[in-house]
Amino acid sequence: QVQLVESGGGLVQAGGSLRLSCAASGRTFKSYAMGWFRQAPGREREFVAAITWSGGGGMTYYPDSVKGRFTISRDNAKNTVYLQMNSLKPEDTAVYYCAAEVGSSDYTRETSYDYWGPGTQVTVSS
């Protein structure tokens, strides 16, 4: 079992930055691939970023919509994954969710993930 709790959301102006954190419980954190998803009002949850487990080389994945602006990283010693978000746009406004999975090779799919945090709100004003 893994419990996830996000933090770091808030209100920021367009062009600004935020860093989200996701603290995980459990001693096997480094064995999980970690992902970030987001859901805007009236829209489906969408993939934002993923980082493979440590044995998988810590490879990162992003959709084109955030590539070059968002960076995912993990600190296994702190059981924490981060999402650094730069050059934020109003369309980045959403609830951001952290998720953990093991055993899948498709890190972009919501259904690959086994554990989810409650989410943190990010609002980007124009």
GIDA-V158116 format. One record per residue. N is the residue number from 1. PHI is phi in radians with two decimals (NA if undefined). D_CENTER is the distance of its C-alpha to the mean C-alpha in Angstrom with 2 decimals. Layout:
N;PHI;D_CENTER  N;PHI;D_CENTER
//
This chain:
1;NA;18.68  2;-2.28;15.35  3;-1.92;14.45  4;-2.14;11.11  5;-2.39;11.21  6;-1.54;8.91  7;-2.70;10.90  8;1.80;11.56  9;-1.24;11.65  10;2.84;15.03  11;-1.82;17.44  12;-2.50;17.79  13;-1.38;20.22  14;-0.97;19.64  15;1.61;19.39  16;-1.46;17.85  17;-2.31;14.81  18;-2.51;12.32  19;-2.12;10.24  20;-1.59;7.72  21;-2.15;8.24  22;-2.37;7.78  23;-1.62;11.27  24;-2.01;12.42  25;-1.56;16.05  26;1.74;18.17  27;-1.59;19.85  28;-1.90;18.30  29;-0.93;14.74  30;-1.17;15.51  31;-1.50;16.50  32;-1.71;13.21  33;-1.37;10.87  34;-2.10;7.22  35;-2.36;4.70  36;-2.11;2.16  37;-2.23;5.55  38;-2.50;7.98  39;-2.43;11.64  40;-1.61;14.46  41;-0.98;17.87  42;1.34;19.90  43;-2.17;17.37  44;-1.33;15.63  45;-1.14;12.00  46;-2.26;10.61  47;-1.23;8.35  48;-2.09;6.36  49;-2.93;5.62  50;-2.61;6.72  51;-2.39;8.99  52;-1.27;12.13  53;-1.19;13.97  54;-1.04;16.34  55;-1.19;19.27  56;-1.58;17.72  57;1.57;17.72  58;1.08;14.13  59;-1.22;13.97  60;-2.06;11.16  61;-2.40;10.79  62;-2.52;10.23  63;-1.38;12.16  64;-1.05;15.08  65;-1.13;14.07  66;-2.14;11.64  67;-1.04;13.20  68;1.55;15.00  69;-1.97;13.30  70;-1.89;9.66  71;-2.36;9.28  72;-1.74;6.97  73;-2.61;9.28  74;-2.43;10.42  75;-2.16;13.58  76;-1.16;15.20  77;-1.16;18.05  78;-1.82;16.04  79;0.91;13.88  80;-2.38;10.84  81;-2.06;7.59  82;-2.11;6.97  83;-2.32;5.69  84;-1.52;9.24  85;-2.06;10.19  86;-2.01;13.88  87;0.86;16.53  88;-1.14;14.95  89;-2.11;16.82  90;-0.95;17.90  91;-1.27;16.36  92;-1.46;12.83  93;-1.08;13.91  94;-3.11;12.07  95;-1.53;10.63  96;-1.81;6.85  97;-2.06;6.03  98;-1.72;4.68  99;-2.53;7.02  100;-2.28;9.56  101;-2.60;12.37  102;-2.46;15.55  103;1.75;18.18  104;-1.70;16.76  105;-1.93;16.93  106;-1.89;15.08  107;-1.41;11.37  108;-1.60;11.10  109;-1.59;12.82  110;-1.02;11.70  111;-1.27;14.84  112;-1.30;14.07  113;-1.62;11.89  114;-1.71;14.09  115;-2.29;12.41  116;-2.35;10.32  117;-1.49;9.99  118;-1.33;12.08  119;1.74;9.73  120;-2.41;10.39  121;-1.43;12.37  122;-2.11;12.13  123;-2.17;15.54  124;-1.97;16.87  125;-1.61;20.65  126;-1.56;22.93
//
